[in-house]
Amino acid sequence: MGPRFVGLMVLALASSCGVPAPATVDAGPPPGAPTRPTAPSPATRDEGPIDGVVAETERALSPEASRTDPALDELFHRLAARAAREHGTVDGVRIRALAARVALARADLEGAAASTRIAEAREQLTAAASRNTLEGACEASLELARLEARHASDFRAAYVAAYRLRRRFPPGPCVTSAEWMMSVLSAFRPVDAVLAAIDENPERGGVDAGPDGPDASGLTAPVGSAMDVASWAASGASPTVPARPQAPARLEQVLVLGEGSRIVLAFDRVVLFERRDEAASGELPPRVSLTLPNARKRGDLPDVFPGRGPVHRIRVMPTESEGIPGARPTRERGLRIVVDLVTPTRYQVFFLTNPFRIVLDFRPGALSATDSAPTRVRTIVLDPGHGGEQPGASYGGLREADIALDVAHRVRALLLRRLPGMRVLLTRADDRYLTLEERTAFANGIGADVFASIHVNGASDPGASGAGVFVLDTTADRALLAFAARENGTSIDELSNLQVLLAHAHRQGQSVASMQLATSIQSSMVASARRIHTEIVDRGVRQAVFYVLVGASMPAVLVEVSFLSNPLEQRLLGTVGYRQALAEGIAEGLVRYARAH
């Protein structure tokens, strides 16, 4: 997959990057500065004043411009070549910042090649920030930190870049913005040793260099304590003071289920947790600890809960966090939850929503979190969307719940014929209501290998049409956020908080397999539907945060077969032939995926 946070076409230059005084010249490029050659530009060319360069770039990046890869590519190489010749000057800093903006605009256009363009932008900003005595260098360093968060989706690298900036530059608006960024990204703060190395020499290894070695922070599911990181990363906002921290989450309940194989920690809101595996030492047994820096427990909850099976006991104790370097000093009460085990045990950690719950599932084996990729497909769960008192989209006397159930039954019948021996189950076989959590819990509970939730789309615009498949992931697309919020029955703000968790908590193996499953279903569903609906729009495979997919421990997708709000597709959805064609396409995609796995 490409970077999760897209849609931001242009980074805003800091207001301090106005027309400078006569350029201050420094010695040549610093040791270790990037030396990758760029496309040549004649040194004798009359390049004109810096104002002309800025104006040309602004025109090329304006919404009205016809932005194409070749045109932006040529502009990028001209800017990079001139910036290299003027390295060590204020003009050179400004031109590199412009080149970075062009590279990021190219990244937005190029999709699969975005990582190369992001690397080019990173290189230009690194060089621009290398002279901390030059005007604009701090702003370039700040844009570098923003790039890591918004385009590379690497919040830990963004925190490190902001921290390094704070150590390299004197106090001022730029440093204040970096401190605010650190407070937003506080959940991604690396271990103290990493920051201590930066404190010792902020210039060592280059201004953008991250720490050597693996991240030992143990961060499992990060949520910024000051505000929602995902929506911030997509917004481009830059307040100059830290946002007010959210109120602490409250631990409402601790449940030990299934003879100790499952522990459920229920909270009143989304909360950060940091996981750590601890081997037996002295009198202490092997254990798993969760640190929640912005949480407290309900007043009448006990401090110790007895366990069963592999779990000896669960201890809940208060802890304190000292706050974030560079942010406003705070001392927030937190919780540390320790699960003492009878023997070392493999486990999986995931979360469910509405209410927010952290779930730990234990199984025999050595103490470690299990993140293995899916294996052979033996069980498929089909989930007809909505049902009962929640009919879903309703137009022209047709209900989404009824259509989804009919299509699901047809898919099941086809799969049973084409995949002998395959278990194919429905979350609901009739018109009944199930919560979103119950649907994936059912799939997890029976050990399903594939989960496909079937829905019918609806929109206020009757012209909207087509079929598409979604996988669980973060998104910066406001339209997709609004759509997912409607399906989830929640607000965009609440949904954005969940996006922060997904940013790093979702298993990579599962994400890759879900994308493969979605691609297989999408291509075959559209091809089959076109036998009847020749002009059906292929809406492709996209990412969004659908609650029904959250917590699924197997590859999982949400299928939107057509738009009930579209007059033509509404008429077709009322026919047996079109529903059968959709079912055959979905089944074909599932069969192809199952046979490949």
Secondary structure, 3 states (H helix, E strand, C coil): CCCCCCCCCCCCCCCCCCCCCCCCCCCCCCCCCCCCCCCCCCCCCCCCCHHHHHHHHHHHHCCCCCCCHHHHHHHHHHHHHHHHHCCCCHHHHHHHHHHHHHHHHHHHHHHHHHHHHHHHHHHHHHHHCCCCCCCCHHHHHHHHHHHHHHCCCCHHHHHHHHHHHHHHCCCCHHHHHHHHHHHHCHHHCCCHHHHHHHHHCCCCCCCCCCCCCCCCCCEEECCCCCCCHHHHHHHCCCCCCCCCCCCCEEEEEEEEECCCCEEEEEECCCCCEEEEEECCECCECCEEEEEECCEEECCCCCCEEECCCCEEEEEEEEEEECCCCCCCCCCEEEEEEEEEECCCEEEEEEEECCCCEEEEEEEECCCEECCCCCCCCCEEEEEECCECCECCCEECCEEHHHHHHHHHHHHHHHHHHHCCCCEEEECCCCCCCCCHHHHHHHHHHCCCCEEEEEEEECCCCCCCCCEEEEEECCCCCHHHHHHHHHHHCCCHHHHHHHHHHHHHHCCHHHHHHHHHHHHHHHHHHHHHHCCCCCCCCEEEEEEECCHHHCCCCCCEEEEEEEECCCHHHHHHHCCHHHHHHHHHHHHHHHHHHHHHC
